[in-house]
């Protein structure tokens, strides 16, 4: 295999037969567990800026009170944006609602988003006892495809059949990943790369190359894009770049979807890894800026909420307890709030009416019963 160095070669094409008649060529990427020397002089400048901004975001997030509640909204936003890249149409407004509030024709998309949240939270929790590895990603993949449209595509297992990207069949495919026979060696190399401390490679460069390689290998029958983007967040935490999972790139990728796919494709077609690194570092820079700005707006909005809560007098303590819970999932009903606060339905109903009256909560169903209330200004921060 060609080496990742100055004369970078992305890989080679190999001929195979589909049945007895159709000949196709799959792409076998070069192994990545070796040094890489970039040539574009913009990369060190972008790398320095990205490291600085991610460091600022990391420090900032650690200073935010109750940050773990806010992080769940970041995870939910990532699930919405990453799933949207793959064609789902669930928005943040719907992602925070219970399943029974989602129309039947939209429930598959809604479930895919909820599965992404579960898979992300599971994987982050597992990092306390497991390194980033295919074993971890296999379980995340199984959670991701549970009970949705990909549930019959070997969830949790590396594929044993040829897949392709784009087109209605292999003859019209836009890209054909490696043959399944080549996957064991490629995935072993990729895992070695993840944990090779001797490469002296900047972590953000390593994460960028890892994402490209994972997407090119395409190890699963379905869900590769979502798992590959989840992998970025897991690397950031495992490498100690972030103490809290506060940086998710899918929002940037979704808003620049064509450029994102082009940047991955150009590595394979033009042997140009540098342009992918530039795109990736640009994504990190813009996302870190936006994430810090979101935290600043959250702090400001929280101060505004607490000022309004103070006006509720003897109900202020309960209102504050409910507010903290809503920072994690900004939609509730009287029954759910009553269980959380351990108060009667009557008392909870009165509390929610008071919080609605001062503008903290907003009723969104228009029903007289089974009403849903949202922390609307807070939710809007994640819809920008």
N, C-alpha and C positions, 0 to 999 in steps of 0.2 A: 504494500500500500504506500502511496506517496506521503511524504511527511508534511506536517503543518509548519512550514517555515517560509522563507522569503518567496520561493517559487511555489506558492500554495496551489494544490490541486484538490478540488472538492471531492472527487471520487471518480468512479468509472461506471459504465453501463454494461449490464450482463444480459445476454439473450436467453429467453425461456420460451416455452410453448404453452399456450392456453388451449387445453384439449389437444387435438391432433392437427388442427388447421392453423390457428392464429399464432404468429410469432410476436413476442413483445420484448421490450428491454426495461429491466428494472435498474434503479440507480443504487449503487453501493457506495456510501460516503466513506471518505478516508477516516481512519481511526484518529481519535482526538487526544488520546492520553500521551501527549508529547508537547514540547514548547511551541509557541507561536510568536512570531515577530511581525508586528504590524508595520506598514509602510506609510500610511496616511498621517501627516503631521497634525491633523485635527484631533486625532484620537487621544493623545496625552492631555491636551487642553480640556477636552470634554470629560475625560476620566477624572481629572483633578476637580472640576466643577461638580461632577456627579457625586464624588466621594464627600466633598464639603457639604453639599445640600442634604445628602442622606444622613450624614452625621448630625446636622442641625435638626432634621426631622426626628431622629432617634432621641436626641436630648430633649427636644420639645415635648415629645409624646410622654416621656417619663415624668414630666412636670405637671401634666394634666390630671387633675383629680378624677378618680373613677374611670380611668382611661380604658379599662377592659370593657366597660359598657359601650363606649363609643366605638371600640374596635369591631364589635359585632356588626355595626352598621357599615364599616369599611369592608368586612367580609361579605356582607349581603350585596353591597354595591359591586364588588368584584364578581360575585356570582352572576349578577344581572348582566354586567358588561361582557364577561367572558362567554356566557351562554348566548348572548345576542350575536356575537361574532359567528357563532355556529348556526344562527337562523332562528333562535327563539325570540318571542315577542313580549315576554313578561317585563314590565317596567318596575321601578322602585315602588310606585303606588300599590301595585298588585303584590309585589314580593313580601310586603309587610303584613298582608291580610291573611286570615285563616283560609284553609282550603274551601270551606263551604261558601265563602264569599266570592270565589272565582267561578266564572261561567264554565260549564262542562267542556266547551271547545278549547278553552285556554288552560285546562288543568295539566295537560302533559308538559307544556312549557313551564308552568308554575312549579311542577314537581321536579323538573330538571334543575331549576334554580335552587330549590330547597335541598336537593341532593348535593349540589355543589357546595352549599354552605356546610352541610354535614361532613362531606369529604374533607373540606379545608380544615374545619375545626378538629376533626379526628386526627388528621395528619400532623397538624401543629402540636397537638397534645402528645402524639407518639414520639415526637422529636426528643422528648425528655429521656426516652429509653432506647430509641432506634436512630441510626443515622439515616440520611436520605439514601434510599436504595430501592431497587425494583420491588422488593418484598413490600415495602411501605406503599409504593405507587400502585401495586396490584390491588391492595385492599381499598385504597382511595378510589380506584377505577371501579371496583365492584360496588361501592357505595354510590358512586356517580351514576351508574347505569341501572340501579335497582328500581324496578317497577316502571321504567320509562321505555321509550322507543328503541333503545339499544340493548334491552335486557336479554335479547336472544343472540347477541354478538360476543359471546364469551366474556362476560364481565369478570374482571379480576385475573384474566389470563392473557399472556402474550399470544399473539395470533399464530395460527398454524397454516394459514392460507394467505395467498397474495391479495393485497388490497390496493386501492388506487385513490387518487384525489382528483376531483373534477370529472366531468363527463358522466354519461349514463352507464357506461360499461368500460372494460379495460381497453377496448379499441379506440375509444374517444377520450381517454383519461388525459388530464393535463400533466399529471406527475405520477409515476409508479415507484413507490418506495422499495427497499430491499426485499429480496425473496425471503420467505420465512426460514429457509435453511441457514441464512446468513445472520439471523438475529442473535443467537446465543453469543457469538464472538463479539458482535458490535455492542450489545448491551453490557457484556462483561468489560469491554474497553471503556465504555461510558461510565460505569460504576467506578472503575479504577481512577478515571479522570476526576470524578467528583471528590475523591479522597486522597489524591496524590499531592502531598505537601512539598514534594521536591521540584515542582514545576516553576516555582518563583513567578507565578502568574497573578496579576491583580484579581481579586475576587470578582469584581463586576465584569471583567473580561471573561473570566471562567464561567460565570452564570450565563452570559450572552452566548458563548460557544455551546454551552450545555443545552440551552433552549433550542438553538438551531439544530444541533445534532439529534435531539430527541424528536423534534418535528420531522426531520428528514428520515429517521429510522421508522417512525410511525408504528410503534410496537403493538398497538391494539387495533382491533377491528373498527372501533368507534371511540370517540371521546379523546383522541390524542391531543387536539388543540387545547381543550380545557385542562387536561392533566399536565400538559407541557407548560401552560401559563401558571398553574398552581405550583409547579416545580420551582419557578422563579422565586416565589414567596418563601417556600421551604428552604431554599438555599440561603436567602438573606438572613433568615433566623438562625439556621444551623451554623453559618459562618460567623455569627456574632455581629454582623453588620447592623442588624436591628434587634433590640431587646423585645420589642413588641411588633406584631405583624401589621404595620401601618402603611406599607408601600405596595400597591397593586397596579400593574401596568396595563391591565385589560382595557381600562377606560381610554388610555392613549391609543392602544392598538385598535380599538373599535372605531375611534374617531378618525384614525388614519389607516383604515382596513386595507385599502388597495396598496398603499405604500408598505404596510407590514408584510403582506404576502409577496410583494415584489422584492423586498429586501431579502427575504428567505430564499426566493427563487433565484435571485441574481448570484447568490453564493454558488449554487449548483451549476447554473448556466454559464457564468462568467469567471468562475474561480475567484470571486471577489468577496472575501470574508470581511475586509475592512469596512465596506459600506454597510454591512449588517451591524458591525460594532458601533458605527457612528449613529445609525438609527436607534439601536438599543440604548446607548448612553444618552441620546437626546430624549428618549422616552423616560428614562430614570430622572433626568434633570427636570423636565416639565412636570412629571408626576409628583416628585418630591416638593416642588414649589406649591403645587395645587393642594397637596395633602397638608402642608404646614398652614396654608391659607385657610383650609377647612377647619383645622383645629383652632385657629384664631377666631374664626366666626362662631364656632361652637362655644368657646369660652365667653364671648360677648353675649351670645344668645342665652346661655345658661344664667349669666348675671341678670339678664332681663327677666327670665322666668322666675328666678328666686326673689326678685323685687316684687313681682306680681303675687307670688305665693305668700309673701310676708303680709300682704293685704287680706289674706283669708283668715287671719286670727287663729282661733283654736284649731282650725282644720289645716293649718300650715304644715305641721309635722307629717300628717298623712299625705298631703299633697306632694311634699318633697320626696317621700318614700316612693310614691307612684312615679314621680318625674324621673328619678334615677333608673327605675325599671324601664321606662319608656325610652330612655337613651339607648337601650339595647335593642328594643323592638317597639317602634313608635306607633303602635296601633293596639287598642284594647277595647274591651266591652265592659259593661258593669259587672258581669259574672266573673270575668277573668281578673279584673281589678280587685273585686271583693275577696277572691281566693288569695291573691298576692298580699293584700293588706290585712287579711283576717278580720274583716269588718262585715257588717250586715249589708245586704243588698240595698236596703233603704239608705243607710249612711253613705255607702259608696256612690249611689246614684246622686245624692245631694252633693257630694264632693266633686264628682265629675261635672255636674251642672255648674258649680262655682268655677271650676277650672276652665270650662267652656266660656263662661261669662267674661272672664278676664283675658280671654284670647289665647290661652295656652293650648287648649284642645279644640278640635274642630270635628263635628259630626259629618260623616261622609256617605252614609247609606240613605238617609232621608226617610228611614223607617220610624214608626212609632215604637216598635219593639225590636230587640236584637240589634240595637244600633252599634256602630263601630265609630270610635273616636281616634283621631290621629294627632300626633305632635307635628302639625303641618309645617311650621316654619323650620323646624329641625330637619324634617324629611326633605324639604326643598334644598337644603345645603348639599345633599347627595344626588341631586337631579341636574346639577349644572353641567 
